[in-house]
Amino acid sequence: MISFVWAEDKNHVIGVDGHLPWKLPNDMKRFKDVTTNHPIVMGRKTFESFPNGPLPKRLNIVISRNPNYQVPEGVVLISNREQLKDVVKPDDEVMVIGGAGIFRMFEDIVDRLYLTRINHEFVGDTKMVDLDYRQFKLIEKKEGIMDKENVYPYTFETYQKIN
Ligand SMILES: NC(=O)c1ccc[n+]([C@@H]2O[C@H](COP(=O)([O-])OP(=O)(O)OC[C@H]3O[C@@H](n4cnc5c(N)ncnc54)[C@H](OP(=O)(O)O)[C@@H]3O)[C@@H](O)[C@H]2O)c1
């Protein structure tokens, strides 16, 4: 099963200058809860955006067109969608975590969406793909808690593909 995990602003912005446009620690916690113990699949640029290297307790799978791209030990490099099935188990929930081109690569086979919707406008250079939400059912929605560390209004939403 393929899932998407991401956060976007009011205008579907997801990134700026190779990093996230916002600081929202509660979303980082949600991301960790949702993805830990699952394989995560990401584009080469998203992988390079991690300040401390590969994320622990998750198989990190990086997609690049460069077959010689060097990844640290334990990280798996693939160059297309077909190679994914060789590196995950059939019953894994595979967490696709971006960026834009990687969401596009999987949008026709995604089953579940874990979206953090941030109700604010940010300057950005990377946007989420235009998903057809008519094909999905909202199965969970939680208002995000705001405090001095989490200053933007946000909601956590989970959608399941309608079969
Ligand atoms: N808000 C969020 O939830 C979220 C999530 C993820 C990322 N982001 C942000 O988004 C930005 C990065 O996203 P991005 O879209 O610019 O880059 P990205 O998808 O992370 O990485 C792009 C790279 O992936 C590889 N790639 C892309 N399409 C491919 C294909 N069809 N076949 C093989 N390889 C392919 C290429 O690597 P090579 O150049 O090595 O060939 C390409 O340069 C950053 O600002 C990041 O912080 C935000």
The ligand as an ORCA input file, in Angstrom:
! r2SCAN-3c Opt
* xyz 0 1
  N       5.975     20.125      3.050
  C       6.280     18.860      2.862
  O       5.604     17.974      3.363
  C       7.473     18.491      2.023
  C       7.731     17.163      1.702
  C       8.842     16.873      0.911
  C       9.650     17.885      0.457
  N       9.358     19.170      0.785
  C      10.173     20.272      0.278
  O      10.163     20.214     -1.142
  C      11.450     20.589     -1.635
  C      12.101     19.411     -2.350
  O      11.196     18.878     -3.289
  P      11.526     18.844     -4.855
  O      10.246     18.516     -5.522
  O      12.239     20.098     -5.225
  O      12.604     17.684     -4.953
  P      12.527     16.112     -4.618
  O      11.320     15.501     -5.241
  O      12.761     15.874     -3.182
  O      13.830     15.618     -5.384
  C      13.931     15.853     -6.768
  C      14.917     14.833     -7.302
  O      14.338     13.528     -7.250
  C      14.771     12.788     -8.371
  N      13.620     12.532     -9.232
  C      12.498     13.284     -9.391
  N      11.679     12.733    -10.297
  C      12.285     11.598    -10.718
  C      11.932     10.595    -11.661
  N      10.786     10.634    -12.356
  N      12.784      9.557    -11.850
  C      13.954      9.477    -11.162
  N      14.345     10.428    -10.245
  C      13.517     11.460    -10.046
  C      15.778     13.670     -9.102
  O      17.032     13.413     -8.483
  P      18.432     13.639     -9.268
  O      18.515     15.107     -9.561
  O      19.472     13.152     -8.325
  O      18.329     12.783    -10.524
  C      15.276     15.063     -8.761
  O      16.239     16.093     -8.899
  C      12.245     21.040     -0.439
  O      12.026     22.420     -0.253
  C      11.622     20.222      0.683
  O      11.831     20.816      1.949
  C       8.295     19.481      1.554
*
